[in-house]
Amino acid sequence: MSGTAAIADKNGDTIGDIMRSTGANFVPDSAGHDARYPMLQGRGPSTATEVALDRDTVEMAGLPAR
C-alpha cells in the first residue's frame, strides 16, 4: 500500500508540499528490516500506532529525533 501522507508540526500545520508527500507500508523481513527503507538509527515501525520519518521531516516538524 502506498499513497499521499501528510505530517503536521506541533501547531497542526502541514509540513512540506502535500502533493509530493508519500507514504508506504513498512514490510520487515525476519530480521526486522525492509530493504526499501534502510534505517540510519532506531528501527522501523512495529505496530499500527508507529511511523518512521525521514530526518528532514523530523527537523521541519520540530520533533525530537529518537
N, CA, C and O atoms as a GROMACS GRO file, in nm:
protein
  264
    1MET      N    1   0.083  -0.116   0.000
    1MET     CA    2   0.000   0.000   0.000
    1MET      C    3   0.089   0.123   0.000
    1MET      O    4   0.189   0.127   0.071
    2SER      N    5   0.053   0.222  -0.078
    2SER     CA    6   0.125   0.349  -0.076
    2SER      C    7   0.030   0.459  -0.120
    2SER      O    8  -0.073   0.433  -0.182
    3GLY      N    9   0.065   0.581  -0.088
    3GLY     CA   10  -0.019   0.694  -0.125
    3GLY      C   11   0.032   0.822  -0.062
    3GLY      O   12   0.144   0.827  -0.012
    4THR      N   13  -0.051   0.923  -0.064
    4THR     CA   14  -0.016   1.053  -0.007
    4THR      C   15  -0.019   1.046   0.145
    4THR      O   16  -0.107   0.983   0.204
    5ALA      N   17   0.076   1.110   0.208
    5ALA     CA   18   0.083   1.115   0.353
    5ALA      C   19   0.111   1.258   0.396
    5ALA      O   20   0.198   1.324   0.338
    6ALA      N   21   0.040   1.305   0.495
    6ALA     CA   22   0.061   1.440   0.546
    6ALA      C   23   0.111   1.431   0.690
    6ALA      O   24   0.058   1.355   0.771
    7ILE      N   25   0.212   1.508   0.720
    7ILE     CA   26   0.267   1.516   0.855
    7ILE      C   27   0.246   1.660   0.902
    7ILE      O   28   0.271   1.755   0.828
    8ALA      N   29   0.201   1.673   1.025
    8ALA     CA   30   0.177   1.806   1.081
    8ALA      C   31   0.282   1.838   1.187
    8ALA      O   32   0.331   1.750   1.257
    9ASP      N   33   0.315   1.967   1.198
    9ASP     CA   34   0.407   2.010   1.302
    9ASP      C   35   0.332   2.022   1.434
    9ASP      O   36   0.213   1.991   1.441
   10LYS      N   37   0.399   2.067   1.539
   10LYS     CA   38   0.337   2.072   1.671
   10LYS      C   39   0.221   2.171   1.679
   10LYS      O   40   0.143   2.167   1.774
   11ASN      N   41   0.209   2.261   1.579
   11ASN     CA   42   0.097   2.356   1.575
   11ASN      C   43  -0.018   2.305   1.488
   11ASN      O   44  -0.120   2.372   1.475
   12GLY      N   45   0.000   2.187   1.428
   12GLY     CA   46  -0.104   2.131   1.343
   12GLY      C   47  -0.096   2.172   1.198
   12GLY      O   48  -0.184   2.139   1.119
   13ASP      N   49   0.010   2.244   1.160
   13ASP     CA   50   0.028   2.288   1.022
   13ASP      C   51   0.098   2.178   0.941
   13ASP      O   52   0.193   2.117   0.989
   14THR      N   53   0.050   2.155   0.819
   14THR     CA   54   0.110   2.054   0.733
   14THR      C   55   0.252   2.094   0.695
   14THR      O   56   0.279   2.210   0.664
   15ILE      N   57   0.341   1.995   0.697
   15ILE     CA   58   0.482   2.017   0.665
   15ILE      C   59   0.505   1.980   0.520
   15ILE      O   60   0.460   1.876   0.473
   16GLY      N   61   0.576   2.066   0.448
   16GLY     CA   62   0.617   2.035   0.312
   16GLY      C   63   0.504   2.044   0.211
   16GLY      O   64   0.395   2.094   0.241
   17ASP      N   65   0.532   1.996   0.092
   17ASP     CA   66   0.439   2.000  -0.021
   17ASP      C   67   0.354   1.874  -0.021
   17ASP      O   68   0.405   1.766  -0.053
   18ILE      N   69   0.227   1.885   0.015
   18ILE     CA   70   0.139   1.770   0.026
   18ILE      C   71   0.128   1.693  -0.106
   18ILE      O   72   0.105   1.572  -0.104
   19MET      N   73   0.143   1.760  -0.217
   19MET     CA   74   0.133   1.692  -0.346
   19MET      C   75   0.255   1.605  -0.376
   19MET      O   76   0.250   1.520  -0.465
   20ARG      N   77   0.363   1.626  -0.302
   20ARG     CA   78   0.484   1.547  -0.323
   20ARG      C   79   0.514   1.455  -0.206
   20ARG      O   80   0.616   1.387  -0.204
   21SER      N   81   0.425   1.452  -0.108
   21SER     CA   82   0.444   1.367   0.010
   21SER      C   83   0.393   1.227  -0.018
   21SER      O   84   0.285   1.210  -0.075
   22THR      N   85   0.469   1.127   0.022
   22THR     CA   86   0.425   0.989   0.002
   22THR      C   87   0.440   0.909   0.130
   22THR      O   88   0.521   0.941   0.217
   23GLY      N   89   0.362   0.806   0.138
   23GLY     CA   90   0.369   0.713   0.250
   23GLY      C   91   0.362   0.572   0.194
   23GLY      O   92   0.311   0.552   0.083
   24ALA      N   93   0.411   0.477   0.267
   24ALA     CA   94   0.408   0.337   0.221
   24ALA      C   95   0.416   0.245   0.342
   24ALA      O   96   0.457   0.287   0.451
   25ASN      N   97   0.378   0.122   0.323
   25ASN     CA   98   0.389   0.022   0.428
   25ASN      C   99   0.534  -0.018   0.449
   25ASN      O  100   0.612  -0.025   0.353
   26PHE      N  101   0.570  -0.043   0.572
   26PHE     CA  102   0.700  -0.098   0.608
   26PHE      C  103   0.677  -0.248   0.627
   26PHE      O  104   0.602  -0.289   0.715
   27VAL      N  105   0.742  -0.328   0.543
   27VAL     CA  106   0.722  -0.473   0.547
   27VAL      C  107   0.855  -0.539   0.582
   27VAL      O  108   0.937  -0.566   0.494
   28PRO      N  109   0.875  -0.564   0.711
   28PRO     CA  110   1.005  -0.618   0.753
   28PRO      C  111   1.023  -0.765   0.718
   28PRO      O  112   0.927  -0.842   0.710
   29ASP      N  113   1.150  -0.801   0.698
   29ASP     CA  114   1.184  -0.942   0.680
   29ASP      C  115   1.199  -1.006   0.819
   29ASP      O  116   1.166  -0.943   0.919
   30SER      N  117   1.247  -1.127   0.825
   30SER     CA  118   1.258  -1.197   0.954
   30SER      C  119   1.355  -1.129   1.051
   30SER      O  120   1.348  -1.151   1.172
   31ALA      N  121   1.445  -1.046   0.998
   31ALA     CA  122   1.539  -0.972   1.083
   31ALA      C  123   1.485  -0.835   1.123
   31ALA      O  124   1.552  -0.761   1.195
   32GLY      N  125   1.364  -0.800   1.076
   32GLY     CA  126   1.304  -0.672   1.112
   32GLY      C  127   1.341  -0.557   1.021
   32GLY      O  128   1.317  -0.442   1.055
   33HIS      N  129   1.399  -0.586   0.904
   33HIS     CA  130   1.441  -0.483   0.810
   33HIS      C  131   1.357  -0.486   0.684
   33HIS      O  132   1.313  -0.592   0.641
   34ASP      N  133   1.336  -0.371   0.625
   34ASP     CA  134   1.273  -0.359   0.493
   34ASP      C  135   1.377  -0.292   0.404
   34ASP      O  136   1.408  -0.174   0.424
   35ALA      N  137   1.432  -0.365   0.307
   35ALA     CA  138   1.541  -0.315   0.224
   35ALA      C  139   1.507  -0.186   0.151
   35ALA      O  140   1.598  -0.111   0.113
   36ARG      N  141   1.378  -0.158   0.130
   36ARG     CA  142   1.339  -0.034   0.062
   36ARG      C  143   1.361   0.088   0.149
   36ARG      O  144   1.375   0.199   0.098
   37TYR      N  145   1.365   0.069   0.280
   37TYR     CA  146   1.375   0.180   0.375
   37TYR      C  147   1.483   0.152   0.479
   37TYR      O  148   1.452   0.112   0.591
   38PRO      N  149   1.609   0.172   0.443
   38PRO     CA  150   1.716   0.149   0.541
   38PRO      C  151   1.708   0.252   0.654
   38PRO      O  152   1.694   0.372   0.629
   39MET      N  153   1.717   0.206   0.776
   39MET     CA  154   1.709   0.293   0.894
   39MET      C  155   1.849   0.334   0.936
   39MET      O  156   1.936   0.250   0.958
   40LEU      N  157   1.872   0.465   0.947
   40LEU     CA  158   2.002   0.514   0.991
   40LEU      C  159   2.018   0.500   1.141
   40LEU      O  160   2.129   0.486   1.191
   41GLN      N  161   1.907   0.504   1.212
   41GLN     CA  162   1.909   0.482   1.356
   41GLN      C  163   1.773   0.430   1.396
   41GLN      O  164   1.674   0.449   1.325
   42GLY      N  165   1.766   0.365   1.508
   42GLY     CA  166   1.639   0.311   1.557
   42GLY      C  167   1.594   0.191   1.476
   42GLY      O  168   1.676   0.114   1.425
   43ARG      N  169   1.463   0.176   1.465
   43ARG     CA  170   1.404   0.062   1.395
   43ARG      C  171   1.281   0.108   1.320
   43ARG      O  172   1.232   0.219   1.341
   44GLY      N  173   1.233   0.025   1.234
   44GLY     CA  174   1.110   0.055   1.162
   44GLY      C  175   0.990   0.039   1.253
   44GLY      O  176   1.001  -0.018   1.361
   45PRO      N  177   0.874   0.090   1.210
   45PRO     CA  178   0.753   0.076   1.290
   45PRO      C  179   0.718  -0.071   1.312
   45PRO      O  180   0.735  -0.154   1.223
   46SER      N  181   0.668  -0.102   1.432
   46SER     CA  182   0.632  -0.240   1.460
   46SER      C  183   0.486  -0.256   1.499
   46SER      O  184   0.438  -0.369   1.516
   47THR      N  185   0.414  -0.145   1.514
   47THR     CA  186   0.270  -0.152   1.543
   47THR      C  187   0.197  -0.049   1.455
   47THR      O  188   0.260   0.036   1.393
   48ALA      N  189   0.067  -0.059   1.451
   48ALA     CA  190  -0.014   0.031   1.370
   48ALA      C  191  -0.014   0.175   1.423
   48ALA      O  192  -0.061   0.266   1.354
   49THR      N  193   0.037   0.196   1.543
   49THR     CA  194   0.040   0.330   1.600
   49THR      C  195   0.176   0.398   1.584
   49THR      O  196   0.197   0.507   1.638
   50GLU      N  197   0.269   0.335   1.512
   50GLU     CA  198   0.402   0.391   1.493
   50GLU      C  199   0.425   0.429   1.347
   50GLU      O  200   0.365   0.371   1.256
   51VAL      N  201   0.512   0.528   1.326
   51VAL     CA  202   0.555   0.568   1.192
   51VAL      C  203   0.705   0.590   1.195
   51VAL      O  204   0.764   0.610   1.301
   52ALA      N  205   0.766   0.586   1.078
   52ALA     CA  206   0.906   0.623   1.063
   52ALA      C  207   0.909   0.744   0.971
   52ALA      O  208   0.840   0.748   0.870
   53LEU      N  209   0.990   0.844   1.007
   53LEU     CA  210   1.001   0.966   0.928
   53LEU      C  211   1.145   0.989   0.887
   53LEU      O  212   1.238   0.948   0.956
   54ASP      N  213   1.162   1.054   0.772
   54ASP     CA  214   1.296   1.091   0.731
   54ASP      C  215   1.346   1.208   0.816
   54ASP      O  216   1.266   1.282   0.874
   55ARG      N  217   1.476   1.224   0.822
   55ARG     CA  218   1.538   1.325   0.908
   55ARG      C  219   1.490   1.467   0.876
   55ARG      O  220   1.466   1.545   0.967
   56ASP      N  221   1.476   1.502   0.747
   56ASP     CA  222   1.432   1.636   0.709
   56ASP      C  223   1.293   1.667   0.764
   56ASP      O  224   1.269   1.777   0.812
   57THR      N  225   1.203   1.571   0.756
   57THR     CA  226   1.067   1.592   0.807
   57THR      C  227   1.068   1.612   0.957
   57THR      O  228   0.998   1.698   1.010
   58VAL      N  229   1.147   1.532   1.026
   58VAL     CA  230   1.158   1.545   1.172
   58VAL      C  231   1.207   1.685   1.208
   58VAL      O  232   1.153   1.749   1.298
   59GLU      N  233   1.308   1.732   1.137
   59GLU     CA  234   1.363   1.867   1.165
   59GLU      C  235   1.262   1.976   1.134
   59GLU      O  236   1.245   2.069   1.212
   60MET      N  237   1.193   1.965   1.019
   60MET     CA  238   1.093   2.067   0.982
   60MET      C  239   0.978   2.071   1.082
   60MET      O  240   0.920   2.177   1.106
   61ALA      N  241   0.944   1.956   1.139
   61ALA     CA  242   0.833   1.948   1.236
   61ALA      C  243   0.873   1.991   1.374
   61ALA      O  244   0.787   2.014   1.460
   62GLY      N  245   1.004   2.003   1.397
   62GLY     CA  246   1.050   2.037   1.531
   62GLY      C  247   1.031   1.922   1.629
   62GLY      O  248   1.017   1.944   1.749
   63LEU      N  249   1.031   1.799   1.577
   63LEU     CA  250   1.013   1.681   1.660
   63LEU      C  251   1.147   1.634   1.715
   63LEU      O  252   1.252   1.661   1.655
   64PRO      N  253   1.144   1.566   1.828
   64PRO     CA  254   1.272   1.512   1.880
   64PRO      C  255   1.314   1.390   1.798
   64PRO      O  256   1.231   1.304   1.768
   65ALA      N  257   1.440   1.383   1.763
   65ALA     CA  258   1.491   1.265   1.692
   65ALA      C  259   1.509   1.154   1.795
   65ALA      O  260   1.560   1.177   1.904
   66ARG      N  261   1.468   1.034   1.760
   66ARG     CA  262   1.481   0.921   1.852
   66ARG      C  263   1.558   0.811   1.787
   66ARG      O  264   1.580   0.707   1.848
   0.00000   0.00000   0.00000
